[in-house]
Amino acid sequence: MILAISPSLPLHHSHRLEYPTVLTLHPNPIHPNPFGHFPPSPPAPLPSTSSAAAAAGDPHRRRPPPAMSCSHLSTAWSSSALASSASSTRRRSSAPRSGGSGFVVRCSLRELRNRIDSVRNTQKITEAMKLVAAAKVRRAQEAVVSSRPFSEALVEVLYNMNQEIQTEDIDLPLTRTRPVKKVGLVVLTGERGLCGSFNNNVLKKADIRIEELKQLGLGYTVISVGKKGNAYFQRRPYIPLERQLEVNGVPTVKDSQAICDLVYSLFVSEEVDKVELLYSKFVSLVRSDPIIQTLLPMSPKGEICDVNGVCVDATEDELFRLTTKEGKLTVEREKVKIETQPFSPVVQFEQDPVQILDALLPLYLNSQILRALQESLASELAARMSAMSSATDNAIELRKNLSVAYNRQRQAKITGEILEIVAGADALAG
């Protein structure tokens, strides 16, 4: 896309200057049309053999370029097509006003100034949201790391008890395996937007899993956690929805306990034969993968794995910290290796290991749901930080382009006024 700016300056001193400046956007054949709501460029005119056909509305006639408001100018300049042709813009600054199939845009100085102020204010907002999200990501990750020793201690106890009773035929409610006829799907989404494709990726994964269950001929019900997921499933009444829950702010044990009690009652009462948890697992600052874990039935060892039987416990964490660089707050990443404590071979149980295992499995289930909520929140905040960073960069580039257009139009206006003064002086002198 090539941008040609041609101020309407007459060459003869007897004509008045016309304002505002006319900006003509010529489509570049290499890049597609960035204006999705404007018609494409009309084809080249065909030789007409009759003036009556032209008067009757020949479809091959050349049409005048469509008018374009100043508010759409920012969308055009923020596209990659215009950015790639910035060098061509300077070389073609003296192009005609309505060059064939271009788009004519008329902007006054006041409109451009208002657009620049609006973009500047938007840039301040997105930059502030980026820093707030970065600080919250750090706190969310610290919550995940601080809760890990408790989960590891539970795993150690469950592992040792499993070694004690591995030769016994035990029957625990949470480890009872039966033929699967109906699946309960717990979907964790975000509470707010402005986080890129975070929520869309989770909901798309949920749709794919629902289609897989339909193809297998299994029944299903959805437990939605998060405002975005609740609104999504409310618009689709054909999807059976068991319950809608919300987590306001930082996830707490109370929030995870509400989910744990619900899935526990559904599984023990045999309303569902399997419970799966779908959430976004935090991988890095710019990446979070939606995964599905099997919550129930649990393994007696306390392991929670995905639907393929592969355990998805992380081996390292990626932590973030806010630092000052060149006078601005920035985010630095550092990877921390997770140290797993070896299991103690000597553990004595005063009570029956089966009773202890029956009491600890719900507690471990609650801790895993809380960890999934914390990782989902960290992924949401990281996605929001990345989205706001991109929005800030786009605002800077857009503001730069608008400032160039404003300065060129202002220069053309000043030049025109000088020409008027010189022409008037020449007329008086003549």
C-alpha positions in Angstrom: 0.0 0.0 0.0 1.5 3.3 -1.1 0.5 6.6 0.6 0.7 9.7 -1.6 0.1 13.1 -0.1 -0.7 16.0 -2.5 -1.7 19.4 -1.1 -4.1 21.3 -3.3 -1.8 24.2 -4.1 -2.6 26.2 -7.3 0.2 27.3 -9.4 -1.5 30.5 -10.5 -1.6 33.3 -8.0 -5.2 34.2 -9.0 -6.6 31.0 -7.5 -7.4 30.5 -3.8 -5.9 27.6 -1.9 -8.1 24.7 -1.1 -7.9 22.9 2.3 -7.8 20.4 3.8 -5.0 18.3 2.3 -6.0 15.3 0.3 -4.3 12.0 1.0 -4.6 9.3 -1.7 -4.0 5.7 -0.8 -2.9 3.6 -3.7 -3.2 -0.2 -3.3 0.1 -2.0 -3.7 -0.3 -5.2 -5.8 2.0 -7.1 -3.5 -0.1 -6.6 -0.4 -3.8 -7.4 0.0 -6.4 -4.6 0.7 -6.1 -3.8 4.4 -9.5 -2.1 4.5 -11.8 -5.1 4.8 -15.0 -2.9 4.7 -14.0 -1.1 1.4 -14.6 -2.5 -2.0 -11.6 -3.7 -4.0 -10.0 -1.6 -6.7 -12.2 -1.6 -9.9 -10.7 -3.2 -13.0 -9.1 -1.2 -15.8 -11.6 0.4 -18.2 -12.4 -1.4 -21.4 -12.6 0.4 -24.7 -16.2 1.6 -25.1 -17.8 1.5 -28.6 -21.0 3.3 -27.6 -21.6 6.3 -25.5 -25.1 5.0 -24.7 -23.6 1.9 -22.9 -21.5 4.2 -20.8 -24.5 6.3 -19.9 -26.6 3.2 -19.0 -24.0 2.2 -16.3 -21.3 0.1 -17.9 -19.8 -2.0 -15.1 -16.3 -1.6 -16.7 -16.4 2.2 -16.4 -13.8 3.9 -14.2 -15.3 4.9 -10.9 -14.1 7.7 -8.7 -12.0 6.6 -5.7 -14.2 5.9 -2.6 -14.1 8.5 0.1 -12.6 7.6 3.4 -13.1 9.3 6.8 -10.2 10.4 8.9 -11.0 7.9 11.6 -10.1 5.0 9.3 -6.7 6.5 8.5 -5.2 5.1 11.7 -6.3 1.5 10.8 -4.7 1.9 7.4 -1.4 3.2 8.8 -1.2 0.5 11.5 -1.2 -2.3 8.9 2.0 -4.0 7.9 1.3 -3.2 4.2 1.7 0.5 4.8 4.7 0.0 7.1 6.5 -2.0 4.4 5.9 0.7 1.8 7.1 3.7 3.9 10.0 4.3 1.7 7.8 4.5 -1.4 5.6 7.0 0.3 8.4 9.6 0.3 9.2 9.1 -3.3 5.6 9.5 -4.4 4.7 12.5 -2.2 3.8 14.5 -5.3 1.2 12.0 -6.7 -2.1 13.3 -8.1 -5.1 13.8 -5.8 -7.3 10.9 -7.1 -4.9 8.5 -8.7 -7.1 6.0 -10.4 -8.1 3.3 -8.0 -6.8 4.9 -4.8 -8.7 5.8 -1.6 -9.1 9.5 -1.0 -8.9 10.6 2.7 -9.6 14.1 3.8 -8.3 15.1 7.3 -8.1 18.5 8.8 -5.4 19.6 11.2 -7.8 19.5 14.1 -8.8 15.9 13.3 -5.2 14.7 13.1 -4.4 16.5 16.3 -7.3 14.8 18.1 -6.3 11.5 16.7 -2.7 12.0 18.0 -4.0 12.9 21.4 -6.3 9.9 21.5 -3.5 7.5 20.5 -1.2 9.0 23.1 -3.8 8.5 25.9 -4.4 4.9 24.7 -0.7 4.3 24.8 -0.5 5.4 28.4 -3.4 3.1 29.3 -1.9 0.0 27.6 1.5 0.6 29.1 0.0 0.8 32.6 -2.0 -2.3 32.0 1.1 -4.1 30.9 3.1 -3.2 34.1 0.1 -4.2 36.3 -0.2 -7.5 34.6 3.5 -8.1 34.9 3.4 -7.5 38.7 0.4 -9.8 39.1 2.1 -12.5 37.1 4.9 -12.5 39.5 2.6 -12.8 42.5 0.6 -15.6 40.8 3.8 -17.6 40.2 5.0 -17.1 43.7 1.7 -18.6 44.9 2.2 -21.6 42.7 5.8 -22.1 43.9 4.8 -21.6 47.6 2.0 -24.3 47.3 4.3 -26.9 45.7 6.0 -28.1 49.0 2.6 -29.0 50.4 1.6 -30.9 47.2 5.0 -32.7 47.3 4.5 -33.7 50.9 1.1 -35.1 50.1 2.5 -37.1 47.2 5.2 -38.5 49.5 2.6 -39.7 52.0 0.4 -41.1 49.3 3.3 -42.9 47.7 4.5 -44.5 50.9 1.0 -45.6 51.9 0.6 -47.1 48.4 3.7 -49.1 49.0 2.2 -50.4 52.3 -1.1 -51.5 50.9 -0.1 -52.4 47.3 -0.7 -56.1 48.1 -4.2 -55.5 49.6 -7.4 -55.3 47.6 -8.7 -51.8 48.6 -11.8 -50.0 47.5 -11.6 -46.2 47.7 -14.3 -44.0 46.2 -11.9 -41.7 44.3 -9.8 -44.5 42.9 -12.8 -46.7 41.8 -12.7 -47.4 38.1 -15.8 -48.2 36.2 -16.9 -48.3 32.5 -17.2 -44.7 31.3 -20.6 -43.7 30.1 -20.6 -40.0 31.0 -17.8 -37.5 31.4 -17.7 -34.3 33.5 -15.6 -31.6 31.9 -14.4 -28.8 34.1 -13.3 -25.8 32.0 -11.2 -23.0 33.5 -11.4 -19.6 31.7 -10.5 -16.1 32.6 -12.6 -13.5 34.3 -11.7 -10.6 32.0 -10.8 -9.9 28.4 -7.9 -7.9 26.8 -5.7 -11.0 27.0 -5.2 -12.0 23.4 -6.3 -15.4 22.4 -6.1 -16.9 25.9 -9.8 -17.6 26.4 -10.4 -18.5 22.8 -7.7 -21.2 22.9 -9.3 -22.8 26.0 -12.8 -22.7 24.6 -11.6 -24.1 21.3 -9.9 -27.0 23.1 -13.2 -27.6 25.0 -15.2 -27.7 21.7 -12.7 -30.2 20.3 -13.0 -32.4 23.4 -16.8 -32.3 23.2 -16.7 -33.4 19.6 -14.4 -36.3 20.5 -16.8 -37.4 23.2 -19.7 -37.2 20.8 -17.9 -39.4 18.3 -17.2 -41.9 21.0 -20.9 -42.0 21.9 -20.3 -40.8 25.4 -22.5 -38.4 27.4 -20.9 -35.3 28.9 -21.7 -32.3 31.1 -19.7 -29.1 31.5 -18.7 -27.3 34.7 -17.7 -23.8 33.6 -15.4 -21.7 35.9 -14.8 -18.1 34.8 -17.0 -15.3 33.4 -15.8 -15.7 29.8 -16.5 -19.4 29.8 -19.9 -18.8 31.4 -20.9 -16.3 28.8 -19.7 -18.7 26.0 -21.7 -21.7 27.1 -24.8 -19.6 27.9 -24.9 -18.7 24.2 -24.9 -22.4 23.3 -27.9 -24.0 25.0 -27.3 -27.3 23.2 -24.2 -27.9 25.4 -25.4 -29.5 28.8 -24.1 -27.2 31.6 -24.0 -28.6 35.1 -22.8 -25.5 37.0 -21.4 -22.0 36.5 -18.7 -20.8 38.9 -16.7 -17.6 39.2 -13.3 -16.9 40.8 -12.9 -13.3 41.7 -9.3 -12.2 42.0 -6.6 -14.5 43.3 -7.8 -18.1 43.6 -8.1 -19.3 47.2 -8.7 -22.7 48.9 -12.3 -21.8 49.2 -12.7 -21.5 45.5 -11.0 -24.8 44.8 -13.0 -26.5 47.5 -16.2 -25.5 45.8 -15.1 -27.1 42.6 -13.7 -30.2 44.5 -17.0 -30.7 46.4 -19.0 -30.5 43.1 -16.9 -33.0 41.2 -16.6 -35.3 44.2 -20.4 -35.5 44.6 -20.9 -36.1 40.9 -18.3 -38.9 40.8 -19.3 -40.7 44.0 -23.0 -40.6 43.1 -22.1 -42.1 39.8 -23.7 -39.3 37.8 -20.4 -39.1 35.9 -17.9 -41.9 35.5 -14.9 -39.7 34.8 -14.0 -36.1 35.5 -11.5 -34.1 33.3 -10.0 -30.7 34.0 -9.3 -28.4 31.1 -7.1 -25.3 31.8 -4.3 -23.3 30.4 -0.9 -24.5 31.6 1.7 -21.8 31.9 4.8 -22.5 29.8 6.5 -19.1 29.2 5.7 -15.5 29.0 4.4 -15.8 25.4 3.1 -19.3 25.5 0.4 -21.2 27.4 -0.9 -24.6 26.3 -4.5 -25.7 27.0 -4.3 -29.2 28.5 -6.7 -31.8 29.8 -6.0 -33.7 33.0 -8.0 -36.6 34.4 -9.1 -35.6 37.9 -11.2 -38.7 38.7 -10.7 -41.6 39.1 -7.3 -40.9 40.7 -4.3 -43.2 41.0 -3.6 -44.5 44.5 -0.2 -42.9 44.2 -1.8 -39.5 43.9 -0.7 -38.9 40.4 -3.0 -36.8 38.1 -2.3 -37.4 34.4 -3.8 -36.3 31.2 -6.3 -38.2 29.1 -3.5 -40.2 27.5 -2.1 -41.4 30.8 0.9 -39.0 30.7 1.7 -37.1 33.8 2.2 -33.4 33.2 4.1 -32.2 36.2 6.6 -29.5 35.4 10.3 -29.9 35.9 11.2 -26.2 35.9 9.5 -22.8 36.5 9.9 -19.6 34.6 9.8 -16.6 37.0 9.5 -12.9 36.2 10.7 -9.8 37.9 10.2 -6.1 37.3 13.4 -4.2 36.7 14.3 -0.7 35.6 16.0 -0.4 32.2 16.7 2.9 30.4 14.4 4.7 32.7 11.4 2.4 32.1 10.0 -0.6 33.9 10.7 -3.8 32.0 10.2 -7.5 32.7 13.1 -10.1 32.9 12.7 -13.8 32.8 14.6 -16.4 34.7 14.2 -20.2 34.8 14.3 -22.0 38.2 14.8 -25.7 38.4 12.3 -27.5 40.6 14.0 -29.6 43.2 12.0 -32.8 44.0 12.5 -34.2 47.4 13.3 -38.0 47.6 10.7 -40.1 49.2 11.5 -41.3 52.7 11.6 -45.1 52.9 10.7 -45.1 56.6 7.2 -44.0 57.4 5.1 -45.4 60.2 1.3 -45.1 60.3 -0.5 -45.1 63.6 -3.9 -45.6 61.9 -5.0 -47.9 59.1 -3.3 -46.7 55.8 -6.6 -47.2 54.0 -8.3 -44.7 56.3 -5.5 -42.2 55.9 -5.5 -42.6 52.1 -9.3 -42.1 52.0 -8.9 -38.8 53.9 -5.9 -37.6 52.0 -7.1 -38.2 48.4 -9.8 -35.4 48.6 -7.2 -33.1 50.1 -4.8 -33.8 47.3 -7.6 -33.4 44.7 -8.3 -29.9 46.2 -4.6 -28.9 46.0 -4.4 -30.0 42.4 -7.5 -27.9 41.5 -6.1 -24.9 43.3 -2.8 -25.3 41.4 -4.7 -25.4 38.1 -6.6 -22.2 39.0 -3.3 -20.5 39.9 -1.6 -21.6 36.6 -4.6 -20.5 34.6 -4.5 -17.1 36.3 -0.7 -16.8 35.6 -1.3 -17.7 31.9 -4.1 -15.1 31.7 -2.0 -12.4 33.1 1.0 -13.3 30.9 -1.3 -13.2 27.8 -2.6 -9.8 28.9 0.9 -8.5 29.5 1.9 -9.7 26.0 -1.2 -8.2 24.4 -0.8 -4.9 26.1 2.9 -4.8 25.1 1.9 -5.3 21.4 -0.8 -2.7 21.8 1.7 -0.2 23.2 4.1 -0.8 20.3 1.3 -0.4 17.8 0.3 2.9 19.4 3.8 4.2 19.2 4.0 3.4 15.5 0.6 4.8 14.8 1.3 8.0 16.7 4.5 8.4 14.7 2.7 8.0 11.4 0.0 10.4 12.4 2.6 13.0 13.5 4.3 12.8 10.1 0.9 13.4 8.3 0.2 16.3 10.7 3.5 17.9 10.1 3.3 17.6 6.3 -0.2 19.1 6.2 0.8 21.9 8.5 3.9 22.6 6.4 1.7 22.6 3.2 -0.7 25.1 4.9 2.2 27.4 5.9 3.7 27.2 2.4 0.3 28.1 0.9 -0.1 31.2 3.1 3.4 32.3 2.2 2.6 31.9 -1.5 -0.6 34.0 -1.0 1.4 36.8 0.7 4.1 36.8 -2.1 1.4 36.7 -4.8 -0.4 39.6 -3.2 2.8 41.6 -2.9 3.6 40.9 -6.6 0.1 42.0 -7.6 0.4 45.3 -5.7 3.9 45.9 -7.1 2.7 45.1 -10.6 
